[in-house]
């Protein structure tokens, strides 16, 4: 595989990491705004939503990044990058909704989760197909 074919998945990876970094900055800003100093993580519901959006993104990025790269290597890097961009948009919608009200995070979570599942099952399907139906 030519290294140039992996440029778009790499850009999606950088986008996801920048999103996570930005959410971390948001936690720092919220700590000052709501006067929740480390090591506290509770005490103000508005802060707690910002904090959980960041933490949940960490929990999800651990699954997303390997899935993105496996898909990009074994299936299609351009489609992988598109699904990566969808994941980023979903995580932004998730965080934005969560900041407003906890119940408004569901749509963004669904978008990001479906993207991750497409990456995982797309890779699995392609690998199994290659094992059993390779010519």
TIRO-2110 file (N, C-alpha, C; in Angstrom, 1 decimal):
// TIRO-2110
0.8, -1.2, 0.0, N, 1, A
0.0, 0.0, 0.0, CA, 1, A
0.9, 1.2, 0.0, C, 1, A
0.6, 2.2, -0.9, N, 2, A
1.3, 3.4, -1.0, CA, 2, A
1.0, 4.3, 0.2, C, 2, A
2.0, 4.9, 0.8, N, 3, A
1.8, 5.7, 2.0, CA, 3, A
0.8, 6.9, 1.7, C, 3, A
0.8, 7.4, 0.5, N, 4, A
-0.1, 8.5, 0.1, CA, 4, A
-1.6, 8.1, 0.3, C, 4, A
-1.9, 6.9, 0.2, N, 5, A
-3.3, 6.5, 0.3, CA, 5, A
-3.8, 6.6, 1.7, C, 5, A
-2.8, 6.7, 2.7, N, 6, A
-3.2, 6.9, 4.1, CA, 6, A
-3.3, 8.3, 4.6, C, 6, A
-3.1, 9.3, 3.7, N, 7, A
-3.2, 10.7, 4.1, CA, 7, A
-4.5, 11.0, 4.7, C, 7, A
-5.6, 10.6, 4.1, N, 8, A
-6.9, 11.0, 4.6, CA, 8, A
-7.3, 10.4, 5.9, C, 8, A
-7.0, 9.1, 6.1, N, 9, A
-7.2, 8.6, 7.5, CA, 9, A
-6.3, 9.3, 8.5, C, 9, A
-5.1, 9.7, 8.1, N, 10, A
-4.2, 10.4, 9.0, CA, 10, A
-4.8, 11.7, 9.4, C, 10, A
-5.4, 12.4, 8.4, N, 11, A
-6.0, 13.7, 8.7, CA, 11, A
-7.2, 13.5, 9.6, C, 11, A
-8.0, 12.4, 9.4, N, 12, A
-9.1, 12.1, 10.3, CA, 12, A
-8.6, 11.8, 11.7, C, 12, A
-7.5, 11.2, 11.8, N, 13, A
-6.9, 10.9, 13.1, CA, 13, A
-6.5, 12.2, 13.8, C, 13, A
-5.9, 13.1, 13.1, N, 14, A
-5.5, 14.3, 13.7, CA, 14, A
-6.7, 15.1, 14.1, C, 14, A
-7.8, 15.1, 13.3, N, 15, A
-9.0, 15.8, 13.6, CA, 15, A
-9.6, 15.2, 14.9, C, 15, A
-9.6, 13.9, 15.1, N, 16, A
-10.2, 13.3, 16.3, CA, 16, A
-9.4, 13.7, 17.5, C, 16, A
-8.0, 13.7, 17.3, N, 17, A
-7.2, 14.1, 18.5, CA, 17, A
-7.3, 15.6, 18.8, C, 17, A
-7.5, 16.4, 17.8, N, 18, A
-7.7, 17.9, 18.1, CA, 18, A
-9.0, 18.1, 18.8, C, 18, A
-10.0, 17.3, 18.4, N, 19, A
-11.3, 17.4, 19.0, CA, 19, A
-11.2, 17.0, 20.5, C, 19, A
-10.5, 15.9, 20.8, N, 20, A
-10.3, 15.5, 22.2, CA, 20, A
-9.5, 16.6, 23.0, C, 20, A
-8.5, 17.1, 22.3, N, 21, A
-7.7, 18.2, 23.0, CA, 21, A
-8.6, 19.4, 23.3, C, 21, A
-9.4, 19.8, 22.3, N, 22, A
-10.3, 20.9, 22.5, CA, 22, A
-11.3, 20.7, 23.6, C, 22, A
-11.8, 19.5, 23.7, N, 23, A
-12.8, 19.1, 24.8, CA, 23, A
-12.1, 19.2, 26.1, C, 23, A
-10.8, 18.8, 26.2, N, 24, A
-10.0, 19.0, 27.4, CA, 24, A
-9.8, 20.4, 27.8, C, 24, A
-9.6, 21.3, 26.8, N, 25, A
-9.5, 22.7, 27.1, CA, 25, A
-10.8, 23.2, 27.7, C, 25, A
-11.9, 22.7, 27.1, N, 26, A
-13.2, 23.0, 27.6, CA, 26, A
-13.4, 22.7, 29.1, C, 26, A
-12.9, 21.5, 29.5, N, 27, A
-13.0, 21.1, 30.9, CA, 27, A
-12.2, 22.1, 31.7, C, 27, A
-11.1, 22.6, 31.3, N, 28, A
-10.3, 23.5, 32.1, CA, 28, A
-11.0, 24.9, 32.2, C, 28, A
-11.6, 25.3, 31.1, N, 29, A
-12.4, 26.6, 31.2, CA, 29, A
-13.6, 26.4, 32.1, C, 29, A
-14.3, 25.3, 32.0, N, 30, A
-15.4, 25.0, 32.9, CA, 30, A
-15.0, 24.9, 34.3, C, 30, A
-13.9, 24.4, 34.6, N, 31, A
-13.4, 24.3, 36.0, CA, 31, A
-13.4, 25.7, 36.6, C, 31, A
-12.8, 26.7, 35.8, N, 32, A
-12.7, 28.1, 36.3, CA, 32, A
-14.1, 28.7, 36.4, C, 32, A
-14.9, 28.5, 35.4, N, 33, A
-16.2, 29.1, 35.3, CA, 33, A
-17.1, 28.7, 36.4, C, 33, A
-17.1, 27.4, 36.7, N, 34, A
-18.0, 26.8, 37.7, CA, 34, A
-17.3, 26.6, 39.1, C, 34, A
-16.0, 27.0, 39.2, N, 35, A
-15.3, 26.9, 40.4, CA, 35, A
-15.2, 25.5, 41.0, C, 35, A
-14.8, 24.6, 40.1, N, 36, A
-14.6, 23.2, 40.4, CA, 36, A
-13.1, 22.9, 40.2, C, 36, A
-12.4, 23.0, 41.3, N, 37, A
-10.9, 22.9, 41.2, CA, 37, A
-10.5, 21.4, 41.4, C, 37, A
-9.4, 21.0, 40.7, N, 38, A
-8.9, 19.7, 40.8, CA, 38, A
-8.6, 19.3, 42.3, C, 38, A
-8.8, 18.2, 42.7, N, 39, A
-9.2, 17.0, 41.9, CA, 39, A
-10.7, 16.8, 41.9, C, 39, A
-11.5, 17.8, 42.3, N, 40, A
-13.0, 17.6, 42.2, CA, 40, A
-13.5, 17.4, 40.8, C, 40, A
-14.5, 16.5, 40.7, N, 41, A
-15.2, 16.3, 39.4, CA, 41, A
-16.7, 16.5, 39.5, C, 41, A
-17.1, 16.8, 40.7, N, 42, A
-18.6, 17.0, 40.9, CA, 42, A
-18.8, 18.3, 41.7, C, 42, A
-20.1, 18.7, 41.7, N, 43, A
-20.4, 19.9, 42.5, CA, 43, A
-21.2, 20.9, 41.7, C, 43, A
-21.2, 20.8, 40.4, N, 44, A
-22.0, 21.7, 39.5, CA, 44, A
-22.4, 20.9, 38.3, C, 44, A
-23.7, 20.8, 38.1, N, 45, A
-24.2, 19.9, 37.0, CA, 45, A
-23.7, 20.4, 35.6, C, 45, A
-23.6, 21.7, 35.4, N, 46, A
-23.1, 22.2, 34.1, CA, 46, A
-21.6, 21.8, 33.9, C, 46, A
-20.8, 21.9, 34.9, N, 47, A
-19.4, 21.4, 34.8, CA, 47, A
-19.4, 19.9, 34.6, C, 47, A
-20.2, 19.1, 35.3, N, 48, A
-20.2, 17.7, 35.2, CA, 48, A
-20.6, 17.2, 33.7, C, 48, A
-21.4, 17.9, 33.1, N, 49, A
-21.7, 17.6, 31.7, CA, 49, A
-20.6, 17.8, 30.7, C, 49, A
-19.8, 18.9, 30.9, N, 50, A
-18.6, 19.2, 30.2, CA, 50, A
-17.6, 18.1, 30.4, C, 50, A
-17.4, 17.8, 31.7, N, 51, A
-16.4, 16.8, 32.1, CA, 51, A
-16.8, 15.5, 31.5, C, 51, A
-18.0, 15.1, 31.6, N, 52, A
-18.4, 13.7, 31.1, CA, 52, A
-18.3, 13.7, 29.5, C, 52, A
-18.6, 14.8, 28.8, N, 53, A
-18.4, 14.8, 27.4, CA, 53, A
-17.0, 14.5, 27.0, C, 53, A
-16.1, 15.1, 27.8, N, 54, A
-14.6, 14.9, 27.5, CA, 54, A
-14.3, 13.4, 27.9, C, 54, A
-14.7, 12.9, 29.0, N, 55, A
-14.4, 11.6, 29.5, CA, 55, A
-15.0, 10.5, 28.5, C, 55, A
-16.2, 10.7, 28.1, N, 56, A
-16.8, 9.8, 27.2, CA, 56, A
-16.1, 9.7, 25.9, C, 56, A
-15.6, 10.9, 25.4, N, 57, A
-14.9, 10.9, 24.2, CA, 57, A
-13.6, 10.1, 24.3, C, 57, A
-13.0, 10.2, 25.4, N, 58, A
-11.8, 9.4, 25.7, CA, 58, A
-12.1, 7.9, 25.6, C, 58, A
-13.2, 7.5, 26.3, N, 59, A
-13.7, 6.1, 26.3, CA, 59, A
-13.9, 5.6, 24.8, C, 59, A
-14.5, 6.5, 24.0, N, 60, A
-14.8, 6.1, 22.6, CA, 60, A
-13.6, 6.2, 21.7, C, 60, A
-12.7, 7.1, 21.9, N, 61, A
-11.6, 7.2, 21.0, CA, 61, A
-10.7, 6.0, 21.0, C, 61, A
-10.7, 5.3, 22.1, N, 62, A
-9.9, 4.1, 22.3, CA, 62, A
-10.4, 3.0, 21.3, C, 62, A
-11.7, 3.0, 21.1, N, 63, A
-12.2, 2.0, 20.1, CA, 63, A
-12.2, 2.5, 18.7, C, 63, A
-12.4, 3.8, 18.5, N, 64, A
-12.5, 4.4, 17.2, CA, 64, A
-11.2, 4.4, 16.5, C, 64, A
-10.1, 4.8, 17.1, N, 65, A
-8.8, 4.9, 16.3, CA, 65, A
-8.3, 3.6, 15.8, C, 65, A
-8.3, 2.5, 16.6, N, 66, A
-7.9, 1.3, 15.9, CA, 66, A
-8.8, 0.8, 14.8, C, 66, A
-10.1, 1.0, 15.0, N, 67, A
-11.1, 0.7, 14.0, CA, 67, A
-10.9, 1.5, 12.7, C, 67, A
-10.6, 2.7, 12.9, N, 68, A
-10.3, 3.6, 11.7, CA, 68, A
-9.1, 3.1, 10.9, C, 68, A
-8.1, 2.7, 11.6, N, 69, A
-6.9, 2.3, 10.9, CA, 69, A
-7.0, 0.9, 10.4, C, 69, A
-7.6, 0.0, 11.1, N, 70, A
-7.8, -1.3, 10.5, CA, 70, A
-8.7, -1.3, 9.3, C, 70, A
-9.7, -0.5, 9.3, N, 71, A
-10.6, -0.3, 8.1, CA, 71, A
-9.8, 0.3, 7.0, C, 71, A
-9.0, 1.3, 7.3, N, 72, A
-8.3, 2.0, 6.2, CA, 72, A
-7.2, 1.1, 5.6, C, 72, A
-6.6, 0.2, 6.4, N, 73, A
-5.6, -0.7, 5.8, CA, 73, A
-6.2, -1.9, 5.1, C, 73, A
-7.3, -2.5, 5.7, N, 74, A
-7.8, -3.7, 5.1, CA, 74, A
-9.0, -3.6, 4.2, C, 74, A
-9.6, -2.4, 4.2, N, 75, A
-10.8, -2.2, 3.4, CA, 75, A
-10.6, -1.0, 2.4, C, 75, A
-10.7, 0.2, 2.9, N, 76, A
-10.5, 1.3, 2.0, CA, 76, A
-10.2, 2.6, 2.8, C, 76, A
-9.0, 3.2, 2.5, N, 77, A
-8.6, 4.4, 3.3, CA, 77, A
-9.5, 5.6, 3.1, C, 77, A
-10.0, 5.8, 1.9, N, 78, A
-10.9, 6.9, 1.6, CA, 78, A
-12.2, 6.8, 2.4, C, 78, A
-12.8, 5.6, 2.3, N, 79, A
-14.1, 5.4, 3.0, CA, 79, A
-13.8, 5.5, 4.5, C, 79, A
-12.7, 4.9, 5.0, N, 80, A
-12.3, 5.0, 6.4, CA, 80, A
-12.2, 6.5, 6.8, C, 80, A
-11.6, 7.3, 6.0, N, 81, A
-11.5, 8.7, 6.4, CA, 81, A
-12.9, 9.4, 6.4, C, 81, A
-13.8, 9.0, 5.5, N, 82, A
-15.1, 9.6, 5.5, CA, 82, A
-15.8, 9.2, 6.8, C, 82, A
-15.7, 7.9, 7.1, N, 83, A
-16.4, 7.4, 8.4, CA, 83, A
-15.7, 8.1, 9.6, C, 83, A
-14.4, 8.4, 9.5, N, 84, A
-13.7, 9.1, 10.6, CA, 84, A
-14.3, 10.5, 10.7, C, 84, A
-14.5, 11.2, 9.6, N, 85, A
-15.1, 12.5, 9.6, CA, 85, A
-16.5, 12.5, 10.2, C, 85, A
-17.2, 11.5, 9.9, N, 86, A
-18.6, 11.3, 10.4, CA, 86, A
-18.5, 11.1, 12.0, C, 86, A
-17.5, 10.3, 12.4, N, 87, A
-17.3, 10.1, 13.9, CA, 87, A
-17.1, 11.5, 14.5, C, 87, A
-16.2, 12.3, 13.9, N, 88, A
-15.8, 13.6, 14.5, CA, 88, A
-17.1, 14.5, 14.6, C, 88, A
-17.9, 14.5, 13.5, N, 89, A
-19.1, 15.3, 13.6, CA, 89, A
-20.0, 14.8, 14.6, C, 89, A
-20.2, 13.5, 14.7, N, 90, A
-21.0, 12.9, 15.8, CA, 90, A
-20.5, 13.3, 17.2, C, 90, A
-19.2, 13.2, 17.4, N, 91, A
-18.7, 13.6, 18.7, CA, 91, A
-18.9, 15.0, 19.1, C, 91, A
-18.8, 15.9, 18.0, N, 92, A
-19.0, 17.3, 18.3, CA, 92, A
-20.5, 17.5, 18.6, C, 92, A
-21.4, 16.9, 17.9, N, 93, A
-22.8, 17.0, 18.2, CA, 93, A
-23.1, 16.4, 19.6, C, 93, A
-22.5, 15.3, 19.9, N, 94, A
-22.6, 14.7, 21.3, CA, 94, A
-22.2, 15.7, 22.3, C, 94, A
-21.0, 16.3, 22.2, N, 95, A
-20.6, 17.2, 23.2, CA, 95, A
-21.4, 18.5, 23.3, C, 95, A
-21.8, 19.0, 22.2, N, 96, A
-22.6, 20.2, 22.1, CA, 96, A
-23.9, 20.0, 22.8, C, 96, A
-24.6, 18.9, 22.4, N, 97, A
-25.8, 18.5, 23.0, CA, 97, A
-25.7, 18.3, 24.5, C, 97, A
-24.7, 17.6, 24.9, N, 98, A
-24.5, 17.3, 26.4, CA, 98, A
-24.3, 18.6, 27.1, C, 98, A
-23.5, 19.6, 26.6, N, 99, A
-23.3, 20.9, 27.2, CA, 99, A
-24.7, 21.5, 27.5, C, 99, A
-25.6, 21.4, 26.6, N, 100, A
-26.9, 22.1, 26.7, CA, 100, A
-27.8, 21.3, 27.8, C, 100, A
-27.9, 20.0, 27.6, N, 101, A
-28.7, 19.2, 28.5, CA, 101, A
-28.3, 17.7, 28.2, C, 101, A
-28.2, 16.9, 29.3, N, 102, A
-27.8, 15.5, 29.1, CA, 102, A
-28.6, 14.8, 28.1, C, 102, A
-29.9, 15.0, 28.1, N, 103, A
-30.8, 14.2, 27.2, CA, 103, A
-30.5, 14.6, 25.7, C, 103, A
-29.8, 15.7, 25.4, N, 104, A
-29.6, 16.1, 24.0, CA, 104, A
-28.3, 15.5, 23.4, C, 104, A
-27.7, 14.6, 24.1, N, 105, A
-26.4, 14.0, 23.6, CA, 105, A
-26.7, 12.8, 22.7, C, 105, A
-27.9, 12.2, 22.7, N, 106, A
-28.2, 10.9, 22.1, CA, 106, A
-27.9, 10.9, 20.6, C, 106, A
-28.3, 12.0, 19.9, N, 107, A
-28.2, 11.9, 18.4, CA, 107, A
-26.7, 11.9, 18.0, C, 107, A
-25.9, 12.7, 18.7, N, 108, A
-24.5, 12.7, 18.4, CA, 108, A
-23.8, 11.4, 18.7, C, 108, A
-24.2, 10.8, 19.8, N, 109, A
-23.7, 9.5, 20.2, CA, 109, A
-24.1, 8.5, 19.2, C, 109, A
-25.3, 8.5, 18.7, N, 110, A
-25.7, 7.5, 17.7, CA, 110, A
-24.9, 7.7, 16.4, C, 110, A
-24.7, 8.9, 16.0, N, 111, A
-23.9, 9.1, 14.8, CA, 111, A
-22.5, 8.5, 14.9, C, 111, A
-21.8, 8.9, 16.0, N, 112, A
-20.4, 8.4, 16.2, CA, 112, A
-20.4, 6.9, 16.4, C, 112, A
-21.4, 6.4, 17.1, N, 113, A
-21.4, 4.9, 17.4, CA, 113, A
-21.6, 4.1, 16.1, C, 113, A
-22.5, 4.6, 15.3, N, 114, A
-22.8, 3.9, 14.0, CA, 114, A
-21.5, 4.0, 13.1, C, 114, A
-20.8, 5.1, 13.1, N, 115, A
-19.6, 5.2, 12.4, CA, 115, A
-18.5, 4.2, 12.9, C, 115, A
-18.4, 4.1, 14.2, N, 116, A
-17.4, 3.1, 14.7, CA, 116, A
-17.9, 1.7, 14.4, C, 116, A
-19.1, 1.4, 14.5, N, 117, A
-19.6, 0.0, 14.1, CA, 117, A
-19.4, -0.3, 12.7, C, 117, A
-19.6, 0.7, 11.8, N, 118, A
-19.3, 0.5, 10.4, CA, 118, A
-17.9, 0.2, 10.1, C, 118, A
-17.0, 0.9, 10.8, N, 119, A
-15.5, 0.6, 10.7, CA, 119, A
-15.2, -0.8, 11.2, C, 119, A
-15.7, -1.2, 12.4, N, 120, A
-15.4, -2.5, 12.9, CA, 120, A
-16.0, -3.6, 12.1, C, 120, A
-17.3, -3.5, 11.8, N, 121, A
-17.9, -4.6, 11.0, CA, 121, A
-17.5, -4.7, 9.6, C, 121, A
-17.2, -3.5, 9.0, N, 122, A
-16.7, -3.5, 7.6, CA, 122, A
-15.3, -4.2, 7.6, C, 122, A
-14.5, -3.9, 8.5, N, 123, A
-13.2, -4.6, 8.6, CA, 123, A
-13.4, -6.1, 8.8, C, 123, A
-14.2, -6.5, 9.8, N, 124, A
-14.4, -7.9, 10.0, CA, 124, A
-14.9, -8.6, 8.8, C, 124, A
-15.9, -8.0, 8.2, N, 125, A
-16.5, -8.6, 7.0, CA, 125, A
-15.5, -8.8, 5.9, C, 125, A
-14.7, -7.8, 5.7, N, 126, A
-13.6, -7.9, 4.6, CA, 126, A
-12.6, -8.9, 4.9, C, 126, A
-12.2, -9.0, 6.2, N, 127, A
-11.2, -10.0, 6.6, CA, 127, A
-11.7, -11.4, 6.5, C, 127, A
-12.9, -11.7, 6.9, N, 128, A
-13.5, -13.0, 6.9, CA, 128, A
-13.8, -13.4, 5.4, C, 128, A
-14.2, -12.4, 4.6, N, 129, A
-14.4, -12.7, 3.2, CA, 129, A
-13.1, -13.1, 2.5, C, 129, A
-12.0, -12.4, 2.9, N, 130, A
-10.7, -12.7, 2.3, CA, 130, A
-10.2, -14.0, 2.7, C, 130, A
-10.5, -14.4, 4.0, N, 131, A
-10.1, -15.8, 4.4, CA, 131, A
-10.8, -16.9, 3.7, C, 131, A
-12.1, -16.7, 3.5, N, 132, A
-12.9, -17.9, 3.0, CA, 132, A
-13.2, -17.8, 1.5, C, 132, A
-13.1, -16.6, 0.9, N, 133, A
-13.4, -16.5, -0.5, CA, 133, A
-12.3, -16.0, -1.4, C, 133, A
-11.1, -15.9, -0.8, N, 134, A
-10.0, -15.4, -1.6, CA, 134, A
-9.7, -16.4, -2.8, C, 134, A
-9.4, -15.8, -3.9, N, 135, A
-9.2, -16.6, -5.1, CA, 135, A
-7.8, -17.0, -5.2, C, 135, A
END
